[in-house]
Amino acid sequence: MKSLRIPTLLLCLSLLLSACATPSSPAQVPVVPNTEAAPSPSQVAEMPLATLAQEVTPAVGATEALPSVQITPSEFFKVIVPLGQFNFLSPTDAKVSVMGPHASATWEDLNLMVAIAYRAHTVDAIDPLTAVDLGMLNEIGIDPGQVQVSQGDEIMVSGYPARIINLSVDIDQAPLKGEALSIILTDHSYLFVFGMQMLVKPTNDWEKDGKMRFQQIARSINFDPNADSSLYVRCDMATDLEYGYKQEKPIKVGGGELLGKTRMEVFINNLLDMQTSSTLEIFPLDPIQAGSQVLYPWEFTSRGEKQTIYIDTTNFEEPKIPIGISCRGILPSIELVKP
């Protein structure tokens, strides 16, 4: 088995999400003290990354099939991934990431990640047991041959057949437990939902906590094969050469204190290097106080020269892609909703 250090578990798990893209170091959102009062729900609603979509329709059969869990947060992130045509609800205490057709919610203090990957194949759809054998876990540095696998229930999620597989493995004497869930969409495509927790702290308990969070997200997944892409912010290129590159002309993703940094990270993670078509290697600089608001500068290298773009999380204007950068496609939507 490959050696895998405990602090890098979630980074390794993130490879599951980027299997269809050129690997690169994920951008990190800077953590700074909050300087503004939290916006009211009405203010948040006025600053969407996209036109507000309809409320999530409960997954057909999923609520009855998956064990009942207690939903404690009063608010959730509603994440709409148009490239994979699915959406889900994530508790607001999780860090949400979206890259192309893949998404994840992580709890670093719990060493827990729940990842959702859209997969399209030219062969018949793969169930979770076969997926493990074909190396889904090998992608994240875990030898599938060392994983103890037991087959769980066959259920329905969002009207599609699915199967739960229980997983457990020891890595460097650190036990991991988790579940894999394959939602069969067509004969050639599926959503693969993967949740795993490293049990290195007394407070890390998959059966009592990690599994509940996994099930919360799994129960809320909704797949829409007829999703209207016009509802989402497209990857439109700016026409102004200074757009994004000047503090006076920042990229306005909106969201405020509650949602702004999540939207900023989603925007950054979906930027591509125009020359290589791979994920743009971009890094955060120290935030800048600009009048009554904070701007977040990000630095990258293009044609041998360092460039800086500025993001405004306070105000909203349909985000565009600065000239010289590309994008994965239609940008995801992150909204704040109540259950």
Secondary structure, DSSP 8 states (H G I E B T S, - for coil): -----GGGHHHHHGGGTTTTS--------------S----HHHHHTS-SS---------TTHHHHS-------S-EEEEEETTTTEEEEEETTSEEEEETTEEEEEEGGGTEEEEEEEEE-SSS---HHHHHHTTTTGGGT--GGG-EEEEEEEEEETTEEEEEEEEEEEETTEEEEEEEEEEEEETTEEEEEEEEEE--STT--IIIIIHHHHHHHHHH-EE-TT--GGGS----B-S-TTTTTSTTS-EEB--HHHHHHHHHHHHHHTEEETTT-SB--EEE---EEETTEEEEEEEEEETTEEEEEEEESSSB----B-TTEEE-SS--EEEEE--
